[in-house]
Amino acid sequence: MKGPLFYAKILLFGEYGIIKDSKGLAIPYNSYQGALKISNTLSGEAKISNKKLNEFYIYLSDLNSKKIELRLDELKSDIEKGIYFDSSIPQGYGVGSSGALVAAIYDKYANNKITVLENLTRDKLLKLKTIFSQMESYFHGRSSGLDPLNSYLSIPILIKSKNHLEATGIPSQKEGKGAVFLLDSEMVGETQPMVNIFMNKMKNEGFRRMIDQDFARHTDACIDNFLYGDVKALLKNTKLLSKVVIKHFKPMIPNNFHQLWKNGIESNDFYLKLCGSGGGGYILGFTKDFDKAKKVLSNYNLELVYRL
């Protein structure tokens, strides 16, 4: 048995801001994917995955939520038969490895599931997001539910506020020199410690004001620029956002990337921002000239996400 594929996701804009009800934009990233499989001879990664699925099953059994109607007996039976999640999505890299797993479990075991074939009203999107938030909280302690939602639907999602989501279209990729790319920090990040740092910072009035005024304003502008295909304005606002992040989110940026971050801003060769919660994993990059950025960043592994 092999289930359908569920893809990685990239939160282009909105990390941390969406916790505090500002805009976000998430897109599927089809370079990485995962699927549920069954084998009666498990070894290596498959065996580890099967064990983790059993732990997830215990969590779901204890959740006791009326909003999530899962056939848990069937899941338990499949775990005993050797089900596992076969995934190429790197864990701790900010591209939704746990989200894809949650999406796969919901797809296979949910009763009365909402599907992408339906008219995806705001209420249906919010219902899915709530279900996924409860399920994915097992992995991170706290989850917006956005990663599984994006992986499950495999369409771009625009977050206007906590209670206002909509499926959206993004401009087709251009043949221009510019690009959005991933830079591999070659470090694994953990979501929960980073979110804890953020929540502690939010106790400070000055930090809260910065989030409301600077961070959210630049994030919202970047999303609008991206959706309207205004590359020049997008790069201008991404630079402003990058400056805010290096100043106020230093703990979420690995120490050995602080200077590189500043170099990009000063040279205008590239602008970096967090990909997910930070602390390691991927860092998102934006550039007006991808070939030049590749030369400047020749010591790092880059992956092209989107042509501008």
N, C-alpha and C positions, 0 to 999 in steps of 0.2 A: 504494500500500500504506500502511495505517496500522495500527500495532499497538495492543494494549490500553493503557489509561491506567494510569499509576502515580502515586500521590499523594504530596504532601509529608508530612512527619511532624513531630510536636512531642514532644520529650522533656520531659514535664511535670516530672518529678523525676528526679534521678540524674546530672546533668552532673558530670563529673570523678569523682564517687563510684564510678561503674560501672567506671572504670579500676582502682580499688582494691577491687573486689569487694563493693560495697554495693548496695543496692536501686535500681531504676530503674523508671519507668513511661513508655512511649512510646505515643502514639496517632496514628492517621492524621489528616491535615488536608486535607480535600477541596477547599479553596478554591484550591489550586494543584495542577497535574498536568502530566505529560509523557508523550509517546508517540513511538515510533520511526516515522519516515516515510521514504519514498523519492521522490526527484524527480530527473529528469535535467537540470533547469535550476536549479542551486543559486546562491543569492546571499545577501548579508548574513549574518544569524545562522545560517542553515542551512548556509552554506558553512563558517563557523567551526566549527560543531558537527561537520560531516563530517570536517574536518581533525583535530579533537580525538579523534574516534572512531578515526581511523587511528593516532594516538599511543597511545591506550588499547589498540588491537589489538596494537601492537608490545610493549607492557608485558605483555599477557596471553600473547603468544607466548613471551616470555622467562621467564615465571613458572614454567613447567615443574612444575606441581603436579599430582600424581596425583588429588588430591581434586576438582579442577575439570575436568569433562569438557565442554569447549566445542567446537562445530564452527567452529573458527577460519577454515578455508578458506571456509566459507559467509559468515562475517562479513566477511572480506577482499573477497569477491566483491560483497557488498552495499555496502560502502564505495565500491568502484569504480563501482557503479551509482548512487550518490548518496544513501545512507542518512544520516539525521541525527536528532537527538533534539529534537523540537519541544516546548519546555517553558515553562510560565509560572512555574515555581518560581524565586524570586529566588536568585541565587548569593551565597554568603558571608553568608547571613542566618540560619543555624542551623536551617533547616527541611528539610534533606535533599535538596538539588538533585542532588548526586553519587549519593546513595543511590537515588534514583528511576531514574537512568540505569543504575546497576549492576543493579538489579532488572529493568529492561527487557531488558538484554543477556542476563542469565541466563535469563529467561523465553523469549526467542526462540532462543537458540543452545545451551542446555545439553542434554546427553544425560542420560537417566534423572533428569530433574528432579523435585524434590519439589514437590507442588502443595498449595494451600490446601484442595482437595477431600479430601485424605487425612486419616487420623487423625493429627493433628500431635503425635506423641509428643515427649517431652523430647529424645530422641536425634536425631530428625529436625530439630527446631528448632536444636539445637547444631551439627548438620552444616551446615545452611543458614548459620548465623551464622559458622562457620569459613570457608566458601566466600566469603561476602560480605566478611568481614574481609580476606581476601587480595586480593580484587578491588578493594575500595575503598581499600586502602592506597596505591594509585597516586595518589589525589587528596590524601591528607592525611599520608602518611608513616606513619601509624599509624591503624588503624580498629578499632572494636569489632565492626563488621559489623551493628550494630543498626539503623542508618538504612535500609540496603537491605532488611533483614529485615522491618521494619515496612512499608515501601513495597510490597514484594513480596506480603506476606500481606494487607495492608490491614485488619489487626485490631489492637486494643490488645495490647501485649506487656508482661508483668510480668517484670522481671529480678530474681530473688531473689539470685543470685550469678553469677559468671562462667560457671559450669557448670550453672546451674539457671534455665531460662527456661520461661515458660508463656503460652499465649494466655489472655487474661482478658476479662471483661466489665466495662464501666464503667456506673455508674448513668445512667439516662436523664436528659436535661437537665430541670432544674426551671423553673418559671415565676417563680422568685424574683428578687430585685434583684441578687444577687451574680453575679460572672462571672470567668472566666479570659479574659485578653485579650493581644494582642500590641501592643507599642509599638515603632514604627519609629524606630530611632536615626538613620536616613538616612546610615549609614556601613556600608561593607562590612567584614566581619570575616574573618580568615584563621585556619583551625583550627590548623595546625601550629605557628605561633609561640606561640599560647595554650597548647597542650598542652606545648610545651617549657618554658614558664614554670612550669606546674604541676609537671612532673617535676623541675625544679630545686628548687622549693619543697619537694617531697617528700623531699629530702635532709636537711631540717631536722627534727629529732626533735619539736620543739614543734608544727610544722605537721602532721606525721603524726598526732600525738596528737589534735589538733583535728579532723582528718578522721575519725578513728575514733570519737571521743567525741561531738563536737558536730554536725558536718556530717552524718555518717551517721545519727545518732540522730534529728535533726530531719527529714531526708529520709525515713527509714523511717516516721516518724509521719505525715508529710504524705501518703504513698502510702496508708497504712492508712485515714486519715481520708477521702481522696478516694474510695477504692474502697467504703467503707461509707456514703458520702453524709453524713458528719458535717461539715457546713459550718462550724459554730462552731469546732470543734477544728482543722479544716483551716486556717482563717484565723489562728488562734492560733499554730499550728506554722509556718505560712508566714512569719509575722512574725519568729519566732525564727530561721528559716533565712535570711531576708533580712538580718537583723542580722549573722549569721555571714559571709555573702557580702560585704557592704560592708566588713567589718573585715579579712577575710583574702584576698579575691579582687579587690582594687582594680585590679590591672593588667588584668583581664579586663573591667572596666567602663569605657566611654569616660569621660574626665575630666569632660565637661560634664553627665554624668548622676549624678555622685557626690552632689551636693546634693539633686537630685530624689529619689534613692533614700532619703536620710535624711528628707526631707520626708514621704514616704509612711509611713515607720515612725512618725514623731513625731505625725502627724495621724490615723493609722489610716484614711486615705481609700483607700489602696491599698498593696500590698506588691510590690516588684519582685524578680525573680530572673533568673539567666542562662537564656538559651534556647540550648542547645548550648554551644559553647566560649566564646562572648562575643567581646569585642574589637570589636563592632559588630553589624550586622544587627538582628534583633529582640531585644527584652527582654520577658520574660514578666511579666504583671501579674495580681494577684489582688485582688479587691475585694468588699466586702459590699454595695456600692451602685454599680452600673456607671454609672447616670445622673450621679451626683455625681462619680465619677472622670472621666467624660468632660468635665465642666465644669472640674474642677481641671486636667485635662491637655488643655485645648482647643487648646494650641499644638502638639500632637503628633498624628500619625496613629495611631489605634487600630483594631484588628481584633478583633471578638468571636470567641473560640474555643469557649467552653462556658459555658452558663448554670448558675449554682449555685442 
